[in-house]
């Protein structure tokens, strides 16, 4: 069949024109995406690259850049899928393999990434991007020297490479070598004076070493070069705050908030500045608005709650609305039988709003189900004493509480406390005094004064531990020497120095605990968390670990011949058959080094074998040392032998009492799942904070 040549020509022309139009549309979308990617508008760029690929599904460069922006957003698995498509149309391109290696690092596949980068260097010895990838792997493994060497190798090949210069400056600062840091920053500013990121990191490094004037100048330079540079504005606000220029800091924060209400750092700094200006109501309003926008910001919430408790009286009904967040979380945890978490949230809610009888009744119910009958009765009596204007007299709820109190008081007639006429809740059971200190830092990029907030929270969560008092120093210390001097002056048993690092996704807290008597290091704890509730989870873990190292310690409170009443009950881990050493009052000291305690043999007066265990107190039989009876009320007790038998009450002591023997080794039951808070135990790759800064360098 003959085809009309004219018709064929017209059809062919239409196909060519259509293909040309599609290609032109793809190219236009691609170029728009590149422009947005360069401005760090990754979501907008992603949309444009998708449009380019709809027009031309075999557009290899579009697939590659789509993978890049998806990687920048943090969706690493999807970025890898897009990169696989890019590789179909751009085989053996070095930049594709380098991006694959970086994605593997983000996914925790470090060995796969290392192989890719090593193979690139074998075929392209001068490839600097592969060296950057290998340097990041070194940083993940904690080898700053290995990373430094690789960045230096890259710099030898490209003497003005911006990323190499800035990375070396950051690593030198991590090592405390600020002279070297200054050398690299000077070079970066010389070669890249018009680059906003160089000025931003130069400002950060100046702020880190306390040179706030120069830091301010460089931060202002960064925002002049790049008017929409949010990170630089946040840094500038932080620098202004640390200089005491609170009005200027507030102005900067308000500018940021006007541009994007989701900028949590701006809200936080604005509130801190208002606190410093003695405007608590304004700060509370600021942080309230911020938490509406960013409800998961735990550090800001803790700062707000601390300010509320400091500003408003216990009777102020406004406290209830700030307790609501914790009430809801407590109820949610209760539904899923997460006891420790539920107790923590109820206690936090009651710390904020102690007169909330509804919440206290819920907490009392939780206590009752835990088997703590005496504490339950005590909570009911407190509820009864609360004058709640919203409840009518002789209401059903009031009658129910009265009936329950009467029933439990009848039940308690046969308790040890009734028999010995002792009210356990008026006993002074504090045996350990611990101090929490922190040094000042001007380098926090997300939450300035995070250690201040953490120290306050640590003190708060220990109020539920009857035997351990945690005191927080008002203000930062210069370092270990000042902390040790203060601990000696205050006669603390132990003192700790805390440090917090955080990124957008992760938070870590390092704690070193020292003996208050000798100043020697006793323990070192490292915590890491990502995801929701990371801050509160770390604080609870520290409470557990500190209690784990403190020996169970009590006192004799009454005596009848060889029957002795002691202020240790099953909430302290006591069981029938436990054997306690009796030590002369005031003669127990912390060990000279390491955990545990010590005392002279001549001060060991005898032993007590526990025969009956109550909730807060126990009864035991004395076996004295030597011929003379030297045991008196007030003499101290340490656990010598604790039966291994399981008890129904074991779960109640996992986070509420000291748990060690005389040598500092844990003897009380422990929930093993609660220990999983290090990156290795959680199966996660911990990102060093400096690596986050380096990875953000474009």
C-alpha positions as CSV (number, residue, x, y, z in Angstrom):
1,X,0.0,0.0,0.0
2,X,1.4,3.4,-1.0
3,X,1.6,6.1,1.7
4,X,0.8,9.6,0.8
5,X,4.2,11.3,1.1
6,X,2.7,14.6,2.1
7,X,0.6,13.1,4.9
8,X,3.6,11.1,6.2
9,X,5.7,14.3,6.2
10,X,3.0,16.1,8.2
11,X,2.7,13.3,10.8
12,X,6.5,13.0,11.2
13,X,6.8,16.8,11.6
14,X,4.0,16.6,14.3
15,X,5.9,13.9,16.2
16,X,9.2,15.9,16.0
17,X,7.4,19.1,17.2
18,X,5.7,17.2,20.0
19,X,9.0,15.6,21.2
20,X,10.7,19.0,21.0
21,X,8.0,20.6,23.1
22,X,8.2,17.8,25.7
23,X,12.0,18.1,25.8
24,X,11.7,21.9,26.1
25,X,9.2,21.5,29.0
26,X,11.5,18.9,30.7
27,X,14.5,21.2,30.4
28,X,12.6,24.2,31.7
29,X,11.4,22.2,34.8
30,X,14.9,20.8,35.2
31,X,16.5,24.3,35.2
32,X,13.9,25.6,37.6
33,X,14.7,22.7,39.9
34,X,18.4,23.4,39.8
35,X,17.7,27.1,40.7
36,X,15.6,26.0,43.7
37,X,18.1,23.4,44.8
38,X,20.9,26.0,44.8
39,X,18.6,28.2,47.1
40,X,18.1,25.1,49.3
41,X,14.4,25.0,48.5
42,X,14.6,21.2,48.3
43,X,10.8,20.5,48.3
44,X,10.2,23.0,45.4
45,X,13.2,21.5,43.5
46,X,11.8,18.0,44.1
47,X,8.5,19.0,42.5
48,X,10.3,20.5,39.4
49,X,12.5,17.5,38.9
50,X,9.4,15.2,39.1
51,X,7.7,17.4,36.4
52,X,10.9,17.1,34.2
53,X,10.7,13.3,34.6
54,X,7.1,13.2,33.7
55,X,8.0,14.9,30.4
56,X,11.1,12.8,29.9
57,X,11.3,9.6,32.1
58,X,14.8,8.8,30.8
59,X,16.3,12.2,31.9
60,X,19.3,10.9,33.8
61,X,20.4,14.3,35.2
62,X,16.9,14.9,36.6
63,X,16.9,11.6,38.3
64,X,20.3,12.4,39.8
65,X,19.3,15.8,41.1
66,X,16.0,14.4,42.4
67,X,18.1,11.9,44.4
68,X,20.3,14.7,45.7
69,X,17.4,16.9,47.0
70,X,15.7,13.8,48.5
71,X,18.9,13.0,50.3
72,X,19.1,16.6,51.5
73,X,15.5,16.3,52.9
74,X,16.6,13.1,54.8
75,X,14.6,10.4,53.0
76,X,17.6,8.3,52.3
77,X,15.9,5.0,51.1
78,X,13.9,6.9,48.5
79,X,17.0,8.9,47.5
80,X,18.7,5.5,46.8
81,X,15.7,4.4,44.6
82,X,16.0,7.6,42.6
83,X,19.8,7.1,42.2
84,X,19.2,3.6,40.9
85,X,17.1,5.2,38.1
86,X,19.8,7.8,37.5
87,X,22.4,5.2,37.1
88,X,20.5,3.5,34.2
89,X,21.0,6.6,32.1
90,X,24.4,7.8,33.6
91,X,26.5,4.7,34.1
92,X,29.9,5.0,35.7
93,X,29.6,8.7,36.5
94,X,31.8,9.5,39.5
95,X,29.3,11.9,41.0
96,X,26.6,9.2,41.0
97,X,28.8,6.8,42.8
98,X,29.9,9.5,45.3
99,X,26.2,10.3,46.1
100,X,25.5,6.5,46.5
101,X,28.3,6.4,49.1
102,X,26.9,9.3,51.0
103,X,23.5,7.7,51.0
104,X,25.0,4.5,52.3
105,X,26.6,6.4,55.2
106,X,23.3,8.0,56.1
107,X,21.7,4.5,56.1
108,X,24.4,3.2,58.4
109,X,25.9,1.0,55.6
110,X,29.5,2.2,56.4
111,X,31.4,-0.7,54.9
112,X,29.5,-0.5,51.6
113,X,30.1,3.2,51.5
114,X,33.8,2.8,52.2
115,X,34.2,0.3,49.4
116,X,32.6,2.7,46.9
117,X,34.8,5.6,47.9
118,X,37.9,3.5,47.9
119,X,37.1,2.2,44.4
120,X,36.6,5.8,43.1
121,X,40.0,6.8,44.5
122,X,41.7,3.8,42.8
123,X,40.4,5.0,39.4
124,X,40.4,8.7,40.1
125,X,43.2,9.4,42.6
126,X,42.5,13.2,42.7
127,X,38.7,12.9,43.4
128,X,38.1,15.1,46.5
129,X,34.5,14.1,47.0
130,X,35.4,10.5,47.6
131,X,37.9,11.7,50.3
132,X,35.1,13.7,51.9
133,X,33.0,10.5,52.1
134,X,35.9,8.5,53.6
135,X,36.4,11.4,56.1
136,X,32.8,11.2,57.3
137,X,33.2,7.4,57.8
138,X,36.3,8.2,60.0
139,X,34.2,10.7,62.0
140,X,31.4,8.1,62.5
141,X,34.0,5.8,64.0
142,X,35.4,8.6,66.3
143,X,38.7,9.0,64.4
144,X,39.1,12.8,64.1
145,X,42.7,12.4,63.2
146,X,41.8,10.0,60.3
147,X,39.2,12.5,59.0
148,X,41.6,15.4,59.4
149,X,44.2,13.5,57.3
150,X,41.7,12.9,54.5
151,X,40.5,16.6,54.4
152,X,44.2,17.6,54.3
153,X,44.7,15.3,51.3
154,X,41.7,16.9,49.6
155,X,43.2,20.3,50.3
156,X,46.5,19.4,48.7
157,X,44.6,18.6,45.5
158,X,42.4,21.7,45.6
159,X,44.2,24.3,47.7
160,X,41.2,26.6,48.0
161,X,38.5,23.9,48.4
162,X,35.8,25.5,50.6
163,X,34.5,22.3,52.1
164,X,38.0,21.1,53.0
165,X,39.0,24.4,54.6
166,X,35.8,24.7,56.6
167,X,35.8,21.0,57.7
168,X,39.4,21.3,58.9
169,X,38.5,24.5,60.8
170,X,35.7,22.7,62.6
171,X,37.8,19.6,63.4
172,X,40.6,21.8,64.8
173,X,38.1,23.5,67.0
174,X,36.8,20.1,68.3
175,X,40.4,19.4,69.3
176,X,40.7,22.8,71.0
177,X,43.4,24.0,68.6
178,X,42.0,27.4,67.8
179,X,45.2,28.8,66.2
180,X,44.9,26.2,63.5
181,X,41.2,26.8,63.3
182,X,41.8,30.5,62.7
183,X,44.4,29.7,60.0
184,X,41.8,27.6,58.0
185,X,39.0,30.2,58.5
186,X,41.3,33.0,57.3
187,X,42.0,31.1,54.1
188,X,38.3,30.3,53.6
189,X,37.4,34.0,54.0
190,X,40.2,35.0,51.6
191,X,39.2,32.6,48.8
192,X,35.4,32.7,49.4
193,X,34.7,36.2,50.8
194,X,31.4,36.4,49.1
195,X,30.1,33.1,50.5
196,X,27.5,33.4,53.3
197,X,28.2,29.9,54.6
198,X,31.9,30.7,55.2
199,X,30.9,33.8,57.2
200,X,28.3,31.7,59.1
201,X,30.8,29.0,60.2
202,X,33.4,31.6,61.0
203,X,30.9,33.3,63.3
204,X,30.0,30.0,64.9
205,X,33.7,29.2,65.6
206,X,34.3,32.6,67.1
207,X,31.2,32.2,69.3
208,X,32.5,28.8,70.4
209,X,35.7,30.2,71.7
210,X,33.9,33.2,73.3
211,X,34.9,35.9,70.9
212,X,31.4,37.3,70.6
213,X,32.2,40.6,69.1
214,X,33.9,39.1,66.1
215,X,31.2,36.4,65.9
216,X,28.5,39.1,65.7
217,X,30.3,40.9,62.9
218,X,30.7,37.7,60.8
219,X,27.1,36.6,61.5
220,X,25.9,39.9,60.2
221,X,28.1,39.5,57.2
222,X,26.5,36.1,56.5
223,X,22.9,37.6,56.5
224,X,24.0,40.6,54.4
225,X,25.2,38.2,51.7
226,X,22.2,35.9,52.0
227,X,19.1,37.7,53.2
228,X,17.1,34.5,53.8
229,X,19.8,32.6,55.7
230,X,17.7,31.3,58.6
231,X,20.6,29.5,60.3
232,X,22.7,32.6,60.3
233,X,19.9,34.7,61.8
234,X,19.4,32.1,64.5
235,X,23.2,32.2,65.3
236,X,23.2,36.0,65.3
237,X,20.3,36.0,67.8
238,X,22.1,33.5,70.0
239,X,25.3,35.7,69.9
240,X,23.3,38.8,70.8
241,X,21.7,36.9,73.7
242,X,25.1,35.8,75.0
243,X,26.3,39.4,74.9
244,X,23.3,40.5,77.0
245,X,21.8,42.5,74.0
246,X,18.4,41.1,74.8
247,X,16.4,43.7,72.8
248,X,18.4,43.1,69.7
249,X,18.1,39.4,70.1
250,X,14.3,39.7,70.5
251,X,14.1,41.9,67.3
252,X,16.1,39.3,65.3
253,X,13.9,36.5,66.6
254,X,10.7,38.4,65.8
255,X,12.0,38.9,62.2
256,X,12.6,35.1,61.9
257,X,9.2,34.3,63.3
258,X,7.5,36.7,60.9
259,X,9.2,34.8,58.0
260,X,8.4,31.3,59.4
261,X,6.5,30.6,62.5
262,X,8.0,27.1,62.6
263,X,11.4,28.4,63.5
264,X,11.5,26.9,67.0
265,X,15.0,28.3,67.8
266,X,13.7,31.9,67.3
267,X,10.8,31.3,69.7
268,X,13.1,29.7,72.3
269,X,15.7,32.5,72.2
270,X,13.0,35.2,72.3
271,X,11.6,33.6,75.5
272,X,15.1,33.3,77.0
273,X,15.7,37.0,76.3
274,X,12.4,38.0,77.9
275,X,13.3,36.0,81.0
276,X,16.6,37.9,81.2
277,X,14.7,41.2,80.9
278,X,12.5,40.0,83.9
279,X,9.4,39.7,81.8
280,X,8.2,36.2,82.9
281,X,4.6,36.7,81.6
282,X,5.8,37.7,78.2
283,X,8.3,34.7,78.1
284,X,5.5,32.3,79.1
285,X,3.2,33.7,76.3
286,X,6.1,33.4,73.8
287,X,6.8,29.8,74.7
288,X,3.1,28.9,74.8
289,X,2.8,30.1,71.2
290,X,6.0,28.3,70.2
291,X,4.7,25.0,71.6
292,X,1.5,25.4,69.7
293,X,3.7,25.4,66.5
294,X,6.3,22.9,67.8
295,X,4.6,20.7,70.5
296,X,7.5,18.1,70.5
297,X,10.2,20.6,71.6
298,X,10.9,19.1,75.0
299,X,13.6,21.5,76.1
300,X,11.5,24.5,75.4
301,X,8.6,22.9,77.3
302,X,10.8,22.2,80.3
303,X,12.0,25.8,80.3
304,X,8.4,27.0,80.2
305,X,7.3,24.7,83.0
306,X,10.2,25.7,85.2
307,X,9.3,29.4,84.6
308,X,5.6,28.7,85.4
309,X,6.5,27.0,88.7
310,X,8.8,29.9,89.6
311,X,6.3,32.6,88.6
312,X,2.8,31.5,89.7
313,X,1.7,30.3,93.1
314,X,0.7,26.7,93.7
315,X,-2.9,27.8,94.0
316,X,-3.0,29.5,90.6
317,X,-5.5,27.6,88.5
318,X,-3.6,28.5,85.3
319,X,-1.1,25.8,86.2
320,X,-3.6,23.2,85.2
321,X,-3.4,24.0,81.5
322,X,0.4,23.5,81.5
323,X,0.0,20.2,83.2
324,X,-2.5,18.9,80.5
325,X,0.3,17.8,78.2
326,X,1.8,15.5,80.8
327,X,-1.6,14.3,81.9
328,X,-2.5,13.1,78.4
329,X,0.9,11.4,78.0
330,X,0.5,9.7,81.4
331,X,-2.8,8.3,80.4
332,X,-1.5,7.1,77.1
333,X,1.4,5.3,78.8
334,X,-0.9,3.9,81.4
335,X,-3.0,2.3,78.7
336,X,0.1,0.5,77.3
337,X,1.3,-0.6,80.8
338,X,4.4,1.5,80.6
339,X,4.7,2.0,84.4
340,X,7.9,4.1,84.7
341,X,6.9,6.4,81.9
342,X,3.4,6.8,83.2
343,X,4.7,7.6,86.8
344,X,7.1,10.1,85.4
345,X,4.4,12.0,83.5
346,X,2.0,12.0,86.4
347,X,4.7,13.2,88.7
348,X,5.6,15.9,86.2
349,X,2.0,17.0,85.9
350,X,1.6,17.1,89.7
351,X,4.8,19.1,90.0
352,X,3.2,21.7,87.8
353,X,-0.3,21.5,89.3
354,X,0.0,19.9,92.7
355,X,-3.6,20.8,93.7
356,X,-5.2,19.0,90.7
357,X,-7.3,16.5,92.6
358,X,-8.5,14.6,89.5
359,X,-4.9,13.9,88.4
360,X,-3.8,13.1,91.9
361,X,-6.6,10.6,92.2
362,X,-5.5,9.0,88.9
363,X,-1.9,8.8,90.2
364,X,-3.1,7.4,93.5
365,X,-5.0,4.7,91.6
366,X,-1.7,3.8,89.7
367,X,0.1,3.6,93.0
368,X,-2.6,1.4,94.5
369,X,-2.3,-1.1,91.6
370,X,1.5,-1.1,92.2
371,X,0.9,-2.4,95.7
372,X,1.9,0.7,97.6
373,X,-1.0,0.9,100.0
374,X,0.5,3.3,102.5
375,X,1.5,5.7,99.8
376,X,-2.0,5.4,98.3
377,X,-3.6,6.2,101.6
378,X,-1.3,9.2,102.0
379,X,-2.3,10.5,98.5
380,X,-6.0,10.1,99.3
381,X,-5.5,12.2,102.5
382,X,-3.8,14.9,100.5
383,X,-6.6,14.9,98.0
384,X,-9.1,15.3,100.9
385,X,-7.1,18.3,102.2
386,X,-7.2,20.1,98.9
387,X,-9.9,22.8,98.8
388,X,-11.3,22.6,95.4
389,X,-13.8,25.3,94.7
390,X,-15.3,23.4,91.7
391,X,-16.3,20.5,93.9
392,X,-19.4,20.6,96.1
393,X,-19.2,19.6,99.7
394,X,-20.4,16.0,100.4
395,X,-20.1,15.2,96.7
396,X,-20.1,11.6,95.5
397,X,-16.3,11.9,94.9
398,X,-15.7,13.3,98.4
399,X,-17.8,10.5,100.0
400,X,-16.0,7.9,97.9
401,X,-12.6,9.2,99.1
402,X,-13.7,9.3,102.7
403,X,-14.9,5.7,102.5
404,X,-11.7,4.5,100.9
405,X,-9.6,6.4,103.5
406,X,-11.6,4.8,106.3
407,X,-11.2,1.3,104.8
408,X,-7.5,1.7,104.3
409,X,-6.9,3.1,107.8
410,X,-8.7,0.1,109.2
411,X,-6.4,-2.1,107.1
412,X,-3.3,-0.3,108.3
413,X,-4.1,-1.0,112.0
414,X,-2.0,-4.1,111.6
415,X,0.9,-2.6,109.8
416,X,4.4,-2.1,111.2
417,X,3.9,1.7,111.2
418,X,0.8,1.4,113.4
419,X,2.4,-1.2,115.8
420,X,5.4,1.0,116.4
421,X,3.4,4.3,116.2
422,X,5.5,5.7,113.3
423,X,4.4,7.8,110.4
424,X,6.8,6.7,107.6
425,X,6.1,9.8,105.5
426,X,7.6,12.1,108.1
427,X,10.9,10.2,108.3
428,X,14.0,11.9,107.0
429,X,15.3,9.2,104.7
430,X,17.8,11.3,102.8
431,X,21.1,9.5,102.7
432,X,22.7,10.8,99.6
433,X,23.4,14.4,98.6
434,X,24.4,14.9,94.9
435,X,25.3,18.1,93.1
436,X,24.7,18.8,89.4
437,X,27.0,21.3,87.7
438,X,27.5,22.6,84.1
439,X,29.9,24.9,82.4
440,X,28.7,27.8,80.2
441,X,28.6,27.3,76.5
442,X,28.1,29.9,73.7
443,X,28.1,27.3,70.9
444,X,24.6,25.7,71.2
445,X,22.9,26.2,67.8
446,X,19.4,24.9,68.8
447,X,18.8,25.4,72.6
448,X,21.2,27.8,74.3
449,X,21.5,27.0,78.0
450,X,20.3,23.4,77.4
451,X,22.4,22.3,80.4
452,X,20.6,24.8,82.6
453,X,17.2,23.3,81.7
454,X,18.5,19.7,82.0
455,X,20.0,20.4,85.5
456,X,16.7,21.9,86.7
457,X,14.8,18.8,85.3
458,X,17.2,16.4,87.0
459,X,16.7,18.1,90.3
460,X,12.9,17.9,89.8
461,X,12.8,14.2,88.9
462,X,14.8,13.2,91.9
463,X,12.1,14.7,94.2
464,X,10.3,11.4,93.9
465,X,13.3,9.6,95.3
466,X,13.0,9.8,99.1
467,X,16.6,8.8,99.9
468,X,18.5,11.0,97.4
469,X,18.7,14.8,97.3
470,X,20.0,16.5,94.1
471,X,21.1,20.1,94.3
472,X,21.7,22.3,91.3
473,X,24.2,25.1,91.3
474,X,22.7,28.5,90.4
475,X,24.7,29.4,87.3
476,X,27.5,27.8,85.4
477,X,30.9,26.9,86.9
478,X,34.2,27.5,85.2
479,X,35.1,23.8,85.2
480,X,35.9,20.8,87.4
481,X,38.0,22.7,89.9
482,X,35.2,25.1,90.9
483,X,32.6,22.3,90.9
484,X,34.9,20.2,93.3
485,X,35.4,23.2,95.6
486,X,31.7,23.8,95.8
487,X,31.0,20.1,96.4
488,X,33.5,20.1,99.3
489,X,32.1,23.3,100.7
490,X,28.5,21.9,100.6
491,X,29.7,18.4,101.9
492,X,28.2,16.6,98.9
493,X,28.7,12.9,98.6
494,X,29.0,13.1,94.8
495,X,28.9,15.8,92.2
496,X,28.4,15.6,88.4
497,X,29.3,17.7,85.4
498,X,26.8,17.4,82.5
499,X,27.3,18.3,78.8
500,X,24.6,18.3,76.2
501,X,25.0,18.1,72.4
502,X,22.1,18.1,70.0
503,X,21.2,18.2,66.3
504,X,17.8,18.6,64.7
505,X,17.3,14.8,65.0
506,X,19.4,13.6,67.9
507,X,20.4,14.6,71.5
508,X,23.2,13.2,73.6
509,X,24.1,13.9,77.2
510,X,27.5,13.1,78.8
511,X,27.7,13.0,82.6
512,X,30.9,12.5,84.7
513,X,30.2,11.7,88.4
514,X,32.9,12.5,91.0
515,X,33.4,11.9,94.6
516,X,32.6,15.0,96.6
517,X,35.1,14.0,99.2
518,X,38.1,13.1,97.1
519,X,37.3,14.6,93.7
520,X,38.1,11.3,92.0
521,X,36.0,10.1,89.0
522,X,33.4,7.6,90.2
523,X,31.4,6.9,87.0
524,X,30.9,8.1,83.5
525,X,27.6,7.9,81.6
526,X,26.9,8.6,78.0
527,X,23.3,8.8,76.6
528,X,22.1,9.1,73.1
529,X,18.5,9.3,71.8
530,X,16.6,10.1,68.6
531,X,12.9,10.3,67.9
532,X,10.2,11.4,70.2
533,X,10.5,12.0,73.9
534,X,14.3,11.8,73.6
535,X,15.1,14.5,76.3
536,X,12.8,13.0,79.0
537,X,14.0,9.5,78.2
538,X,17.7,10.5,78.7
539,X,16.8,12.2,82.1
540,X,15.1,9.0,83.3
541,X,18.0,6.9,82.2
542,X,20.4,9.1,84.2
543,X,18.2,8.8,87.3
544,X,18.3,5.0,87.0
545,X,22.1,4.9,86.5
546,X,22.8,7.2,89.4
547,X,20.6,5.2,91.7
548,X,22.2,2.0,90.4
549,X,25.6,3.1,91.7
550,X,24.4,4.4,95.2
551,X,24.4,1.8,98.0
552,X,21.1,1.1,99.8
553,X,21.5,2.9,103.1
554,X,19.3,3.4,106.1
555,X,19.0,4.1,109.8
556,X,17.8,2.5,113.0
557,X,14.7,4.5,114.0
558,X,13.5,2.5,117.1
559,X,14.6,-0.4,119.3
560,X,13.1,-2.8,121.7
561,X,15.8,-5.1,123.2
562,X,17.0,-7.0,120.1
563,X,14.1,-6.0,117.9
564,X,15.1,-3.0,115.7
565,X,12.9,-0.9,113.5
566,X,14.7,0.4,110.4
567,X,13.7,3.0,107.8
568,X,14.2,0.6,104.9
569,X,11.1,-1.1,103.4
570,X,10.2,-3.0,100.3
571,X,10.3,0.3,98.3
572,X,14.0,0.2,99.1
573,X,14.4,-3.5,98.1
574,X,14.1,-5.1,101.5
575,X,13.1,-8.7,101.8
576,X,12.8,-11.2,104.7
577,X,16.2,-12.7,105.4
578,X,18.1,-9.7,104.2
579,X,21.2,-9.0,106.4
580,X,22.3,-5.4,107.1
581,X,25.6,-4.2,108.5
582,X,25.1,-1.8,111.5
583,X,27.7,1.0,111.3
584,X,28.2,3.7,114.0
585,X,26.4,6.9,113.0
586,X,28.5,9.3,110.9
587,X,31.2,6.8,110.1
588,X,30.3,5.8,106.6
589,X,32.3,7.5,103.8
590,X,32.3,7.3,100.1
591,X,35.2,5.1,98.7
592,X,38.5,6.9,98.1
593,X,38.1,6.0,94.4
594,X,35.5,4.2,92.4
595,X,32.0,3.2,93.6
596,X,30.9,2.1,97.0
597,X,31.5,3.1,100.6
598,X,34.0,2.4,103.3
599,X,34.1,2.4,107.1
600,X,36.6,1.3,109.8
601,X,36.2,-2.2,111.1
602,X,35.9,-0.9,114.7
603,X,32.8,1.0,113.7
604,X,31.0,-2.1,112.6
605,X,28.7,-2.7,115.5
606,X,26.8,-5.8,114.4
607,X,24.2,-7.1,111.9
608,X,20.4,-7.1,111.6
609,X,18.5,-9.9,109.9
610,X,15.2,-8.6,108.5
611,X,12.2,-10.6,109.8
612,X,9.3,-8.5,108.7
613,X,9.0,-6.0,105.8
614,X,6.7,-3.1,105.5
615,X,6.3,-0.6,102.7
616,X,8.7,2.1,104.1
617,X,10.1,0.4,107.2
618,X,11.1,-3.1,108.3
619,X,11.7,-5.0,111.5
620,X,14.8,-7.1,112.2
621,X,16.8,-9.0,114.9
622,X,20.1,-7.7,116.1
623,X,23.3,-9.7,116.4
624,X,25.9,-7.5,118.0
625,X,29.7,-7.5,117.5
626,X,31.7,-8.2,120.6
627,X,30.7,-8.3,124.2
628,X,29.4,-4.8,124.7
629,X,26.1,-3.6,123.1
630,X,27.0,-0.4,121.3
631,X,24.0,-0.2,118.9
632,X,21.8,2.9,119.2
633,X,18.9,4.6,117.4
634,X,20.4,6.6,114.6
635,X,23.2,4.2,113.7
636,X,23.5,3.5,110.0
637,X,22.8,0.5,107.9
638,X,24.2,-1.0,104.7
639,X,23.1,-4.2,102.8
640,X,25.4,-7.1,103.4
641,X,23.3,-9.9,102.1
642,X,20.1,-9.7,100.0
643,X,18.1,-12.9,99.2
644,X,17.9,-13.6,95.4
645,X,14.2,-14.6,95.6
646,X,11.9,-12.7,93.4
647,X,9.3,-10.5,94.9
648,X,6.0,-9.0,93.7
649,X,7.3,-5.6,94.7
650,X,10.5,-5.8,92.7
651,X,9.1,-3.6,89.9
652,X,8.5,-0.7,92.3
653,X,12.1,-0.1,93.0
654,X,13.6,0.1,89.5
655,X,13.5,3.9,89.3
656,X,12.8,5.1,92.8
657,X,15.6,3.9,95.2
658,X,19.3,3.4,95.4
659,X,20.1,-0.1,94.3
660,X,23.8,-1.0,95.1
661,X,25.6,-2.9,97.8
662,X,28.5,-1.6,99.9
663,X,30.9,-1.9,97.0
664,X,28.7,-0.1,94.5
665,X,27.5,-3.1,92.6
666,X,23.8,-3.3,91.7
667,X,21.9,-5.8,93.9
668,X,18.3,-4.9,93.4
669,X,16.2,-6.1,90.4
670,X,16.5,-4.2,87.2
671,X,14.4,-3.9,84.0
672,X,16.9,-4.8,81.3
673,X,15.0,-3.1,78.5
674,X,15.5,0.3,80.2
675,X,19.2,0.2,79.6
676,X,19.0,0.5,75.9
677,X,20.0,4.1,75.5
678,X,23.3,4.1,73.8
679,X,23.6,4.3,70.0
680,X,25.1,0.8,69.7
681,X,22.4,-0.8,71.9
682,X,19.7,0.9,69.9
683,X,21.2,-0.3,66.7
684,X,21.7,3.3,65.5
685,X,24.7,5.2,64.1
686,X,25.4,8.1,66.3
687,X,26.1,11.2,64.4
688,X,28.8,13.4,66.0
689,X,27.6,17.0,66.2
690,X,30.6,18.3,64.2
691,X,29.7,15.8,61.4
692,X,26.2,17.4,61.1
693,X,27.9,20.8,60.6
694,X,30.3,19.3,58.0
695,X,27.6,17.5,56.1
696,X,25.6,20.7,55.9
697,X,28.5,22.4,54.0
698,X,27.3,22.8,50.5
